[in-house]
Amino acid sequence: MIVAFRKLPIRILYLYLKHFKMYPRILLLMLIFMSCSTDKTSSMIKKTKTIIRPDYLNRGDTIAIIAPSGILNNKNQAIEDAEKLILEWGLVPVIGKNIFKKNNHFAGNDKERLDDFQWALDNKNIKAIWCARGGYGSVRIVDQINFNEFIKNPKWVIGYSDITVLHNKLNNLGFESIHGMMAINMEENLDEISESIKSLKDCLFGKLKSYRFSGSELNQIGKSNGILVGGNLTLLASQLGSNTQIDTNGKILFIEEIGEYKYHIDRMLQSLKRAGYFDKCNGIIVGDMTDIKANSPSWGSNIRELISKILKPYKFPISFGIEAGHSKLNKSLILGRNIELEVKRSETIIKF
């Protein structure tokens, strides 16, 4: 039987085994046998070239809210409102035991934040992990996370900003994840974030099909497809040379940023460019560049013009004005998903 299966393409084998309830243990054994790789699960997943999609949620499923990064000072009400939202969706919320811990800048010390994330990864009853906030801190724990149980039972990880570190790790392992609003965003006016909430729900329940965004005169026209990767620009630049640096070859790269000077953004993009980050991209989606600080003396152009000038030599489509990032309108994106990107002057269309 194994010899016969060995002749099947990996993706077909994965779907077959999952259909007959043989996923995941037999699948993992088959893949190990077929790849003849090392015993490291990350190496095995990379060699399959298969992107695995966690199961979409159903009523009654459980979502964990945990805080892998910054401290949650006076954010109890936002977390309570996030729990209420989960209940409204017909789901069950559970909270990490260390979520309100305080350790200077962080939501607990590294071990406490790691313990909560590991608990949520390993618990088979938890179908999604909603990060409470970003800030800073994920990079301090990412190398200590054990993904063995997650690989057997994949689940959605949700967040943006500092959570880019975790997205990159998951995408490198071969799994989809959700770049979307976090639990702390529930402290905002609900009318102002209603579209962000809807897009997250659509992602989790498998209803997100496409987006149409307004165009820009700086858009670089074209059509492309590829796996969507990326996140916060600062985090992408800081991961260069590490095991959470993402491979952008044949991918569509999404970037967003908040609170930086223009020269900081220029420096980060120049660093990525020098590292060959854009050389084999299939496209770039530029999200919100929020609260960009004024340079003194003046930089001489706006932030979109700065980015456009750096990327102009590349021939792939480039889209500006995507409503995703640190603004209140933060449309969820499925990272790791093979998407279709069509960029016009008048609009950008993304199909998931």
C-alpha positions as CSV (number, residue, x, y, z in Angstrom):
1,M,0.0,0.0,0.0
2,I,2.8,2.4,0.9
3,V,4.6,1.7,-2.4
4,A,1.4,2.5,-4.3
5,F,0.8,5.7,-2.3
6,R,4.4,6.7,-3.0
7,K,3.6,7.3,-6.6
8,L,0.8,9.8,-5.8
9,P,1.4,13.5,-5.8
10,I,1.7,14.9,-2.3
11,R,-1.4,17.1,-2.5
12,I,-3.6,14.2,-3.8
13,L,-2.4,11.9,-1.1
14,Y,-3.1,14.6,1.6
15,L,-6.7,15.1,0.4
16,Y,-7.3,11.3,0.1
17,L,-6.1,10.5,3.6
18,K,-8.0,13.4,5.1
19,H,-11.2,12.3,3.4
20,F,-10.9,8.8,4.9
21,K,-10.1,10.2,8.4
22,M,-6.6,8.9,8.1
23,Y,-5.1,12.4,8.5
24,P,-2.8,13.4,10.2
25,R,-0.6,10.6,11.6
26,I,-0.6,8.3,8.6
27,L,0.0,11.3,6.3
28,L,3.0,12.3,8.3
29,L,4.5,8.8,8.3
30,M,3.9,8.6,4.5
31,L,5.5,12.0,3.9
32,I,8.5,11.1,6.0
33,F,8.9,7.8,4.1
34,M,8.5,9.5,0.7
35,S,10.8,12.4,1.4
36,C,13.6,10.4,3.1
37,S,14.3,13.7,5.0
38,T,15.6,14.3,8.5
39,D,13.4,13.8,11.5
40,K,12.8,17.5,11.7
41,T,9.2,18.2,11.0
42,S,10.0,21.6,9.5
43,S,12.3,20.1,6.9
44,M,9.7,17.5,6.0
45,I,7.0,20.1,5.5
46,K,9.2,22.3,3.4
47,K,10.1,19.5,1.1
48,T,6.5,18.7,0.3
49,K,5.9,22.2,-1.2
50,T,2.3,21.8,0.1
51,I,0.5,24.6,1.9
52,I,-1.9,23.2,4.5
53,R,-5.1,25.0,5.3
54,P,-6.4,24.6,8.8
55,D,-10.0,23.5,9.0
56,Y,-12.6,26.3,8.8
57,L,-14.6,26.9,11.9
58,N,-18.0,25.5,12.8
59,R,-20.5,26.5,15.5
60,G,-19.3,25.1,18.8
61,D,-15.6,25.3,18.0
62,T,-13.2,26.9,20.5
63,I,-11.0,30.0,20.0
64,A,-8.2,30.8,22.5
65,I,-7.2,34.4,23.2
66,I,-3.6,34.7,24.2
67,A,-1.0,37.5,24.5
68,P,2.4,36.5,23.0
69,S,3.8,40.1,22.9
70,G,3.0,43.4,24.6
71,I,1.4,44.1,27.9
72,L,-2.4,44.4,28.2
73,N,-2.6,47.4,30.5
74,N,-6.3,48.3,31.3
75,K,-7.5,46.2,28.4
76,N,-9.9,43.9,30.4
77,Q,-13.0,45.3,28.8
78,A,-11.6,44.8,25.3
79,I,-10.9,41.2,26.0
80,E,-14.4,40.8,27.5
81,D,-15.8,42.3,24.3
82,A,-13.7,39.9,22.2
83,E,-15.2,37.0,24.2
84,K,-18.7,38.3,23.6
85,L,-18.0,38.5,19.9
86,I,-16.8,34.9,19.8
87,L,-20.0,33.8,21.6
88,E,-22.1,35.8,19.0
89,W,-20.4,33.8,16.3
90,G,-21.6,30.6,18.0
91,L,-18.1,29.7,19.1
92,V,-16.5,29.1,22.5
93,P,-13.9,31.5,23.9
94,V,-11.1,30.4,26.3
95,I,-8.4,32.7,27.7
96,G,-4.8,32.0,28.3
97,K,-4.0,31.9,32.1
98,N,-1.2,34.4,31.7
99,I,-2.9,36.9,29.4
100,F,-3.0,39.7,32.0
101,K,0.4,39.1,33.5
102,K,2.8,42.1,33.6
103,N,6.5,42.0,33.1
104,N,7.6,45.5,32.2
105,H,7.0,45.9,28.5
106,F,5.5,42.4,28.1
107,A,2.3,40.4,28.9
108,G,4.3,38.3,31.3
109,N,7.8,37.0,31.1
110,D,9.0,35.0,28.1
111,K,8.1,31.7,29.7
112,E,4.6,32.8,30.6
113,R,3.9,34.0,27.1
114,L,5.4,30.9,25.6
115,D,3.4,28.6,27.9
116,D,0.1,30.2,26.9
117,F,1.0,30.0,23.2
118,Q,2.2,26.4,23.5
119,W,-1.0,25.4,25.5
120,A,-3.2,26.9,22.7
121,L,-1.1,25.1,20.0
122,D,-1.2,21.7,21.7
123,N,-4.9,21.7,22.8
124,K,-6.8,19.7,20.2
125,N,-10.1,21.3,21.2
126,I,-8.8,24.7,20.3
127,K,-9.4,25.5,16.6
128,A,-8.0,29.0,16.4
129,I,-5.6,31.2,18.3
130,W,-6.5,34.9,18.4
131,C,-3.6,37.1,19.5
132,A,-4.7,39.8,22.0
133,R,-2.3,42.4,20.7
134,G,1.0,43.0,19.0
135,G,3.7,45.5,20.3
136,Y,6.9,43.5,20.7
137,G,7.8,40.1,22.1
138,S,7.0,37.3,19.7
139,V,10.6,37.1,18.4
140,R,11.7,36.4,22.0
141,I,9.7,33.1,22.1
142,V,9.4,31.9,18.5
143,D,12.4,29.7,18.6
144,Q,11.2,27.9,21.7
145,I,7.8,27.0,20.3
146,N,7.2,23.3,19.6
147,F,5.0,22.9,16.5
148,N,4.8,19.1,16.6
149,E,1.2,18.9,17.9
150,F,0.2,21.9,15.7
151,I,1.4,20.0,12.6
152,K,-0.8,17.1,13.5
153,N,-3.8,19.3,14.2
154,P,-3.4,22.7,12.4
155,K,-5.4,25.7,13.6
156,W,-5.7,29.3,12.6
157,V,-3.4,31.8,14.1
158,I,-4.7,35.4,13.9
159,G,-3.0,38.8,14.3
160,Y,-0.9,41.5,12.7
161,S,2.0,43.8,13.6
162,D,4.4,41.9,15.9
163,I,2.5,38.7,15.1
164,T,4.3,38.8,11.7
165,V,7.0,36.8,13.3
166,L,4.6,33.9,14.0
167,H,3.0,34.2,10.6
168,N,6.4,33.9,8.9
169,K,7.2,30.8,11.0
170,L,3.9,29.2,10.1
171,N,4.2,30.0,6.4
172,N,7.7,28.6,6.3
173,L,6.4,25.4,7.9
174,G,3.8,25.3,5.1
175,F,0.6,26.5,6.8
176,E,-1.9,29.2,6.2
177,S,-2.6,31.9,8.8
178,I,-4.7,35.0,9.1
179,H,-3.3,38.6,9.1
180,G,-6.3,40.3,10.7
181,M,-7.6,42.4,13.6
182,M,-6.7,41.4,17.2
183,A,-8.8,41.1,20.3
184,I,-7.6,44.5,21.7
185,N,-9.1,46.2,18.6
186,M,-12.6,45.5,20.2
187,E,-12.0,48.6,22.3
188,E,-12.6,50.7,19.2
189,N,-16.0,52.0,18.1
190,L,-17.7,48.9,16.7
191,D,-19.2,50.8,13.8
192,E,-15.8,51.9,12.7
193,I,-14.3,48.4,12.8
194,S,-17.4,46.5,11.5
195,E,-15.8,45.6,8.2
196,S,-12.7,44.4,9.9
197,I,-14.8,42.1,12.1
198,K,-16.8,40.8,9.1
199,S,-13.7,40.1,7.1
200,L,-12.2,38.1,10.0
201,K,-15.3,36.1,10.5
202,D,-15.4,35.4,6.7
203,C,-11.9,34.1,6.9
204,L,-12.5,31.8,9.8
205,F,-15.7,30.4,8.4
206,G,-14.4,29.9,4.8
207,K,-16.5,32.6,3.2
208,L,-13.8,35.0,2.0
209,K,-13.6,34.9,-1.8
210,S,-12.3,38.2,-3.0
211,Y,-11.7,41.9,-2.4
212,R,-11.9,45.0,-4.5
213,F,-9.9,48.0,-3.4
214,S,-9.7,51.5,-4.9
215,G,-6.9,52.1,-7.3
216,S,-3.9,54.5,-7.3
217,E,-2.1,56.4,-10.0
218,L,1.1,54.7,-8.6
219,N,-0.2,51.2,-9.1
220,Q,2.0,49.1,-11.4
221,I,-0.5,47.4,-13.7
222,G,-0.5,43.7,-14.2
223,K,-1.9,40.3,-13.3
224,S,-0.1,37.7,-11.2
225,N,-0.6,34.8,-8.8
226,G,1.3,33.3,-6.0
227,I,1.3,32.5,-2.3
228,L,0.6,35.6,-0.2
229,V,3.3,36.3,2.5
230,G,4.5,39.2,4.5
231,G,3.2,41.5,7.2
232,N,4.7,44.4,9.1
233,L,7.8,45.9,7.3
234,T,9.8,46.4,10.5
235,L,9.4,42.8,11.5
236,L,10.2,41.5,7.9
237,A,13.4,43.5,7.9
238,S,14.4,42.4,11.4
239,Q,14.1,38.8,10.4
240,L,16.6,38.9,7.6
241,G,19.1,36.1,8.0
242,S,17.1,34.2,10.5
243,N,15.0,31.0,10.2
244,T,11.9,33.1,10.1
245,Q,13.0,35.1,7.1
246,I,10.4,34.3,4.4
247,D,11.2,33.0,0.9
248,T,9.7,35.5,-1.5
249,N,10.5,33.6,-4.7
250,G,7.3,33.3,-6.7
251,K,5.3,34.8,-3.9
252,I,3.2,37.9,-3.6
253,L,4.5,40.1,-0.8
254,F,2.3,42.2,1.5
255,I,3.7,45.0,3.6
256,E,2.3,47.6,6.1
257,E,3.8,49.9,8.7
258,I,2.9,52.3,11.5
259,G,4.7,55.2,13.3
260,E,8.0,55.2,11.4
261,Y,9.9,58.1,9.8
262,K,10.2,58.0,6.0
263,Y,13.9,57.5,6.2
264,H,13.3,54.4,8.4
265,I,11.0,52.9,5.8
266,D,13.5,53.8,3.0
267,R,16.3,52.1,5.0
268,M,14.2,48.9,5.6
269,L,13.2,48.6,2.0
270,Q,16.8,49.3,0.8
271,S,17.9,46.5,3.1
272,L,15.3,44.1,1.7
273,K,16.2,45.1,-1.8
274,R,20.0,44.5,-1.2
275,A,19.2,41.1,0.2
276,G,17.4,40.1,-3.0
277,Y,14.0,40.1,-1.4
278,F,12.2,41.5,-4.4
279,D,14.2,39.9,-7.2
280,K,11.8,37.0,-7.8
281,C,8.6,38.3,-6.3
282,N,5.4,37.8,-8.3
283,G,3.8,41.0,-6.9
284,I,3.7,43.4,-4.0
285,I,0.7,44.6,-2.1
286,V,1.3,47.8,-0.1
287,G,-1.1,48.1,2.8
288,D,-1.7,51.0,5.2
289,M,1.2,53.2,6.1
290,T,-0.2,54.7,9.2
291,D,0.9,57.7,11.3
292,I,4.1,58.1,9.3
293,K,6.3,60.7,11.0
294,A,7.5,63.9,9.3
295,N,11.2,64.1,8.6
296,S,13.2,67.2,9.4
297,P,14.5,68.3,7.0
298,S,11.7,67.2,4.7
299,W,12.0,63.9,2.8
300,G,10.6,65.5,-0.4
301,S,7.9,63.0,-1.3
302,N,5.0,61.2,0.3
303,I,5.3,57.7,1.6
304,R,3.7,56.0,-1.5
305,E,6.0,57.9,-3.8
306,L,9.0,56.8,-1.7
307,I,7.9,53.1,-2.0
308,S,7.0,53.4,-5.6
309,K,10.4,54.8,-6.6
310,I,12.3,51.9,-4.8
311,L,10.1,49.2,-6.5
312,K,9.8,50.8,-9.9
313,P,12.6,48.8,-11.5
314,Y,10.7,45.5,-10.9
315,K,8.2,44.3,-13.5
316,F,5.6,42.6,-11.3
317,P,2.3,44.2,-10.4
318,I,2.3,46.6,-7.4
319,S,-0.8,47.7,-5.6
320,F,-1.2,50.7,-3.3
321,G,-4.1,51.5,-1.0
322,I,-5.0,48.1,0.4
323,E,-7.0,48.6,3.6
324,A,-5.0,46.2,5.8
325,G,-2.6,47.1,8.6
326,H,-2.8,49.4,11.6
327,S,-5.9,51.4,10.6
328,K,-9.3,50.8,12.0
329,L,-10.3,49.4,8.6
330,N,-8.1,46.3,8.7
331,K,-9.3,43.7,6.1
332,S,-8.2,40.2,6.9
333,L,-5.7,38.5,4.6
334,I,-5.0,34.8,4.4
335,L,-1.2,34.4,4.4
336,G,0.1,31.2,2.9
337,R,-2.9,31.2,0.4
338,N,-2.3,31.1,-3.3
339,I,-4.0,34.2,-4.5
340,E,-4.8,35.9,-7.8
341,L,-3.7,39.6,-8.0
342,E,-5.0,41.9,-10.7
343,V,-3.8,45.5,-10.4
344,K,-5.3,48.3,-12.5
345,R,-5.0,52.1,-12.1
346,S,-8.7,52.2,-11.1
347,E,-8.8,49.2,-8.7
348,T,-7.0,46.2,-7.3
349,I,-8.8,42.8,-7.2
350,I,-7.5,40.0,-4.9
351,K,-9.1,36.5,-5.3
352,F,-8.4,33.9,-2.5
